[in-house]
Amino acid sequence: MTAPIRASWHVGRVDGKRAETSSAARIELDIPTWPGNHAGSHLDIRLTAPDGYQASRSYSIASSGPTTRVVLAVEELSAGEVSPYLVHQLAEGDQLEVHGPLGRYFVWIPTEDDPSPVQLIAGGSGVVPLFAMAMARERETDHADFRLLYSTRAPEDVFFAAELAGLTQTFVDIVHTRRSPPGSPRPPGRLTQESLADYVFPASTTPRIFLCGPTPFVETIANWLLQLGHDPTRIRTERFGGTE
């Protein structure tokens, strides 16, 4: 899958749902007309109320490839119109209207023309599209080195914990800002420019960097990367706010 994929509206059926964290749900959709998607893509979900009122929000896709199975991991925003319904009320067998796949800028597509390493940096639920990239890397037999730096509050807030622990082609570093796992030699704390330099590929290796998370996190990390000498044309960012 290297060519752009045309976006359109689809109807999907909820084929599975379970808690991902205390405030997020993993939702598996079966979308018969889905054309597949690149790792890092997103889609829009449209909900329609009985009175005709509609609300639509964008969500990153945690899966990729030529499949009609689409995986989402949605974190609830308490003041939101869509995420509370998806996390608490949506049930297996329900149908959803989705539009996608969307996004051509923030996607990872394997290429032999660029063997440089790939650095993934996530804050909170911003790990979702980067998880899709890391899982896609697992299916590649020969490609660039991958690293994932994931900042989250506490161990129970980690998305895809079991899958991240099982990755063989991506080196994963998880930084907890409020509470570390029992027995961890690393105390909790926010990233700094100095610690960031220790976690990511050095600028001399000209890595491709994918950075996703809340807007303040993305802006801070992107600025530190530039100060560390990284090429701004090699940094791709995706950010989200605190409200829907």
C-alpha positions as CSV (number, residue, x, y, z in Angstrom):
1,M,0.0,0.0,0.0
2,T,2.0,2.9,-1.3
3,A,-0.5,5.0,-3.3
4,P,-2.9,7.4,-1.7
5,I,-6.2,5.8,-0.7
6,R,-9.4,7.6,-1.5
7,A,-11.5,8.6,1.5
8,S,-15.3,8.0,1.5
9,W,-18.1,7.3,3.9
10,H,-18.6,3.8,5.3
11,V,-20.8,2.0,7.7
12,G,-19.0,-0.2,10.2
13,R,-20.2,-2.7,12.8
14,V,-18.7,-2.8,16.3
15,D,-17.1,-6.3,16.4
16,G,-15.4,-5.9,19.8
17,K,-15.0,-3.4,22.6
18,R,-13.0,-3.4,25.9
19,A,-11.4,-1.0,28.3
20,E,-8.0,0.2,27.2
21,T,-7.4,2.3,30.3
22,S,-9.7,3.7,33.1
23,S,-10.7,6.5,30.7
24,A,-10.3,4.9,27.3
25,A,-11.9,2.1,25.2
26,R,-10.5,-0.1,22.5
27,I,-13.0,-0.4,19.7
28,E,-12.8,-2.9,16.9
29,L,-14.8,-2.2,13.8
30,D,-15.7,-4.5,10.9
31,I,-16.1,-2.2,7.8
32,P,-16.8,-4.3,4.7
33,T,-16.1,-1.4,2.3
34,W,-13.0,-0.2,4.0
35,P,-10.1,0.1,1.5
36,G,-7.3,-0.3,4.0
37,N,-5.2,2.5,5.4
38,H,-1.6,3.5,5.9
39,A,-0.1,3.5,9.4
40,G,-0.8,6.9,11.1
41,S,-4.1,7.6,9.3
42,H,-7.2,8.8,11.0
43,L,-10.9,8.8,10.3
44,D,-14.0,10.8,11.3
45,I,-16.9,9.3,13.2
46,R,-20.3,10.9,12.8
47,L,-23.1,10.4,15.3
48,T,-26.7,11.3,14.6
49,A,-29.2,11.9,17.4
50,P,-32.9,11.0,17.1
51,D,-33.8,14.6,16.5
52,G,-31.4,14.8,13.6
53,Y,-28.5,16.6,15.4
54,Q,-25.1,15.4,14.2
55,A,-21.7,15.5,15.7
56,S,-18.5,14.4,14.0
57,R,-15.0,14.0,15.5
58,S,-11.6,12.7,14.2
59,Y,-9.8,9.7,15.8
60,S,-6.5,8.1,14.9
61,I,-6.5,4.6,13.7
62,A,-4.5,2.0,15.7
63,S,-4.4,-0.5,12.8
64,S,-3.1,-0.4,9.2
65,G,-2.8,-2.5,6.1
66,P,-5.2,-4.0,3.5
67,T,-7.9,-5.1,5.9
68,T,-11.5,-4.3,6.7
69,R,-10.8,-4.6,10.4
70,V,-10.2,-1.1,11.9
71,V,-9.1,-0.6,15.5
72,L,-9.5,2.6,17.5
73,A,-8.5,3.6,21.0
74,V,-10.7,6.4,22.2
75,E,-10.0,8.4,25.4
76,E,-13.0,10.1,27.0
77,L,-13.1,13.8,27.2
78,S,-15.6,14.7,29.9
79,A,-17.0,17.7,28.1
80,G,-17.1,16.1,24.7
81,E,-20.0,15.2,22.6
82,V,-18.7,12.1,20.9
83,S,-16.1,10.4,23.1
84,P,-18.3,9.8,26.2
85,Y,-20.8,7.9,24.0
86,L,-18.1,5.8,22.3
87,V,-16.4,4.9,25.6
88,H,-19.5,4.3,27.7
89,Q,-22.6,3.6,25.6
90,L,-21.4,2.1,22.3
91,A,-21.9,-1.7,22.3
92,E,-20.9,-4.7,20.2
93,G,-23.2,-5.0,17.3
94,D,-23.8,-1.2,17.0
95,Q,-23.2,0.5,13.7
96,L,-21.1,3.6,13.2
97,E,-20.7,6.0,10.3
98,V,-17.1,6.6,9.5
99,H,-15.3,8.7,6.9
100,G,-11.8,7.8,5.8
101,P,-9.1,6.9,5.7
102,L,-7.8,10.5,6.1
103,G,-4.3,12.0,6.4
104,R,-1.4,11.8,3.9
105,Y,1.2,13.8,5.8
106,F,1.3,12.0,9.2
107,V,1.7,8.4,7.9
108,W,4.6,6.0,7.8
109,I,5.1,4.1,4.5
110,P,8.1,1.8,4.2
111,T,10.6,2.9,1.6
112,E,13.9,1.6,0.6
113,D,14.9,5.1,-0.6
114,D,15.3,6.3,3.0
115,P,17.1,3.9,5.3
116,S,17.5,6.5,8.1
117,P,16.0,5.6,11.5
118,V,12.5,6.4,12.6
119,Q,11.8,8.1,15.9
120,L,8.3,8.0,17.4
121,I,7.4,10.4,20.3
122,A,4.0,10.2,22.0
123,G,2.3,12.0,24.8
124,G,-0.8,10.3,26.3
125,S,-3.3,9.0,23.8
126,G,-1.1,10.5,21.1
127,V,0.5,7.0,21.0
128,V,-2.4,5.6,18.9
129,P,-1.1,6.5,15.4
130,L,2.5,5.7,16.4
131,F,1.4,2.3,17.7
132,A,0.0,1.6,14.3
133,M,3.4,2.6,12.8
134,A,5.3,0.3,15.2
135,M,2.9,-2.6,14.5
136,A,3.4,-2.0,10.8
137,R,7.1,-2.1,11.3
138,E,6.7,-5.6,12.9
139,R,5.4,-6.9,9.5
140,E,8.5,-5.5,7.6
141,T,11.3,-8.0,7.0
142,D,14.0,-5.3,6.5
143,H,13.8,-1.6,7.2
144,A,15.1,1.2,9.3
145,D,15.7,1.2,13.1
146,F,12.6,2.2,15.1
147,R,12.3,3.8,18.5
148,L,9.2,4.9,20.5
149,L,9.4,7.4,23.3
150,Y,6.1,7.4,25.2
151,S,5.3,9.9,28.0
152,T,2.3,9.1,30.1
153,R,1.2,9.7,33.7
154,A,1.2,6.3,35.3
155,P,1.5,2.6,34.4
156,E,-2.3,2.1,34.2
157,D,-2.5,4.9,31.7
158,V,-0.4,3.1,29.1
159,F,-2.3,2.3,25.9
160,F,-1.5,-1.1,24.2
161,A,0.7,-2.1,27.2
162,A,0.9,-5.8,26.2
163,E,1.5,-5.1,22.6
164,L,4.2,-2.6,23.3
165,A,6.0,-5.1,25.6
166,G,6.0,-7.6,22.8
167,L,7.5,-5.5,20.0
168,T,10.6,-6.9,18.5
169,Q,11.5,-4.3,15.8
170,T,10.9,-1.1,17.9
171,F,12.8,-0.1,21.0
172,V,10.3,1.3,23.5
173,D,11.0,3.8,26.3
174,I,8.0,4.7,28.5
175,V,8.4,7.7,30.8
176,H,5.9,8.1,33.6
177,T,5.3,11.7,34.8
178,R,3.5,11.0,38.1
179,R,4.1,7.4,39.2
180,S,6.5,4.8,38.1
181,P,5.8,1.0,38.2
182,P,6.8,-0.8,41.4
183,G,10.5,-1.6,41.5
184,S,11.3,0.7,38.6
185,P,14.8,2.3,38.8
186,R,13.5,5.4,37.1
187,P,11.7,7.9,39.2
188,P,8.6,9.6,37.8
189,G,9.2,13.0,36.1
190,R,8.5,15.0,33.0
191,L,10.8,15.0,30.0
192,T,13.4,17.6,29.8
193,Q,15.5,18.7,26.8
194,E,18.5,16.9,28.4
195,S,16.6,13.6,29.0
196,L,15.0,13.9,25.5
197,A,18.4,13.9,24.0
198,D,19.2,10.6,25.8
199,Y,16.1,8.9,24.5
200,V,16.0,9.8,20.8
201,F,18.2,9.1,17.9
202,P,20.9,11.8,17.6
203,A,20.4,14.5,15.0
204,S,23.5,13.2,13.2
205,T,21.6,10.2,12.1
206,T,18.9,12.4,10.4
207,P,16.0,10.4,11.7
208,R,12.4,10.8,10.5
209,I,10.5,11.9,13.5
210,F,6.7,11.5,14.2
211,L,5.5,13.4,17.2
212,C,1.9,13.2,18.5
213,G,0.1,14.4,21.6
214,P,-1.6,17.3,23.3
215,T,-0.7,20.7,21.8
216,P,1.6,21.9,24.6
217,F,3.5,18.7,24.7
218,V,4.0,18.7,20.9
219,E,5.1,22.3,20.8
220,T,7.6,21.8,23.6
221,I,9.1,18.6,22.3
222,A,9.3,20.0,18.7
223,N,11.2,23.1,20.0
224,W,13.6,21.0,21.9
225,L,14.3,18.8,18.9
226,L,15.2,21.8,16.9
227,Q,17.5,23.0,19.6
228,L,19.1,19.6,19.6
229,G,19.9,20.1,15.9
230,H,17.2,18.0,14.2
231,D,16.2,18.9,10.7
232,P,12.7,20.6,10.8
233,T,11.8,19.1,7.5
234,R,12.2,15.6,9.1
235,I,9.8,16.3,11.9
236,R,6.1,15.6,11.4
237,T,3.6,16.6,14.1
238,E,0.0,15.8,15.0
239,R,-1.6,17.4,17.9
240,F,-5.0,17.6,19.7
241,G,-6.5,19.9,22.3
242,G,-8.3,19.2,25.5
243,T,-11.8,19.6,24.3
244,E,-13.9,18.2,21.5
